[in-house]
Amino acid sequence: MAEDARDPIMTCHSGFVYTDDFTTYRFRDDHPFNQMRVVLTKELLESTGYLSEKDIIAPRLATEKELLLAHSRSYIEAVKKAGQGLLTVEEGMEYGIGTEDTPMFKGMHEASQLLVGSTLAAIDAVMKGEVKHALNLGGGLHHGFERKASGFCIYNDCAVGIKYLRQKYNCKVLYVDTDAHHGDGVQWAFYDDPNVCTFSIHETGRYLFPGTGHVNERGLKEGYGYSFNLPIDAFTEDDSFLHVYEDAFSEIVEFFQPDVIITQNGADAHYLDPLTHLCSTMKIYERIPKLAHRLAHENCHGKWIALGGGGYDIWRVVPRAWAQIWKVMNDDIPFQGELPGEWLQKWQKHAPLPLINTWNDPPGACKPIPRRREINEKNKKLLEKALQLIHNQKKYNSIQ
C-alpha cells in the first residue's frame, strides 16, 4: 500500500492557477457570471498570508487540438466568429451562442480557451508531481456541450480536462460536482465511459436549470453504473447536504477506486446565492474540500484537481467559500475567526452591500425552514436509493 494511503500527509505542496486575464471571460456588466470573484478570492488569500507568488501556476491557452477532445470543429469555428463579431444571431442560436444566458462578446474564443488551458495546467502540475494538489478557480464550466454553449459555459474545461487525463495519462477519473446546478455537460460527455465516474449533488431540477440530474441517469453501454446523481430538495440545509454528500462520496470512491479526483466547487448552494434555492451556510464549504482532500490521499496518492464553478454572490459568499478550498488543500484546517481587515477595507467601497467580516456566517442569519423534517427525510431516502445503486453495481462488477 502506498505511503499516502497508510499515513495521509495532510500538509501539502499545492498550486494555485491564476492570471488577471481570467476576467476577460465577461459577457456583459450586468451578467451574473463575473470572474472578479477569482480576483477577490486571490486577494483575500494573499491578505491572510496563505498565498504567495511561489504558489502560482501560470495558465496557458488550450490548443485547438485539445479543445477538439470535447468540442466539435464547427462549434469552435462558430465561437471564433462570434468573438470577432462575424456570427449572425441565427447562426448563433444553433450553437447556444447569443442567448440571454450566454451572450456573444469580443474575444470569447480566446477568453474561453484560456479557462480550458488553466485547467490543463492544473492537471499537468499534479500528474507530473510538481504539486500534490492544484486549484483552478477560473475553471469549472460544467454546462458546455460538444457543439453547444449552455448555462454561462462556452467551452467545458472539465470535460476537456478529463479527456486529456484519459488520453495523456491513461487515468481512471472520478469527477465530483457540488455546484447547485447539475453537472450535465460533463455527465453526458462520459455517459458511456466506464473509466470516468461522475457524481453530482445538486438542487433538484424541478425548480432549477438545467432540469436534469435524476437518480436514474446511470450511464449507457459500458458506462452504465458509472453516473451518480443526488438531486436534493430545494431549501436543503447544511446537515442534510453534508450527510448526503459525505456518505455518497465515500462509497463512490471505495467502489470506483480512481487514479485521480477532479472536483467542481460551485459556491451557489449558499443561502445568499441569488440564483438557487438551497439553504446551506459556510459550514459546507469547510467540509466539502476536507473530504475530497482525505479521500484523495487515501485512494489516489493525493492526486486532486479542484475547479471553480457557479457562485453568484461574488462579494459575501464566493471569496470566503473558495478560499477555504486552498486552506484545506494546504494544511487541512479551515480558516476561522475574522477576515483580514485590509481586504475588507479595500473591497467594501466597491461592494454593493455590506461585506461579512467573519469566515463563518453570522449566527441566525439563515432563517429556519418550516419544511426541514420533510426535506431531510426526502434527502435521506434519496441517499438510500443512491447507495443501493452503488452496492448493486459493486455486486455486478464482482461477478463479471
Buried (B, 14 or more C-beta within 10 A) or exposed (E): EEEBEEEBEBEBBBBBBBBEBBBBBBBEEEBBBBBBBBBBBBBBBBBBEBBEEEBBBEBBBBEBEBBBBBBBEEBBBBBBBBBEEEBEEEBBEBBBBBBEBBBBBEBBBBBBBBBBBBBBBBBBBBBEEEBBBBBBBBBBBBBBBBBBBBBBBBBBBBBBBBBBBBEEBEBBBBBBBBBBBBBBBBBBBBBBBBBBBBBBBBBBBEEBBBEBBEBEBBBEEEBBBBBBBBBBBBBBBBBBBBBBBBBBBBBBBEBBEBBBBBBBBBBBBBBBBEBBBBBBBBBBBBBBBBBBBBBBBBBBBBBBBBBBBBBBBBBBBBBBBBBBBBBBBBEBEBBEEEBBEEBBEBBEEEEEEEBBBEBBBEEEEBEEBEEBEEBBEBBBEBBEEBBEBBEEBBEEEEEE
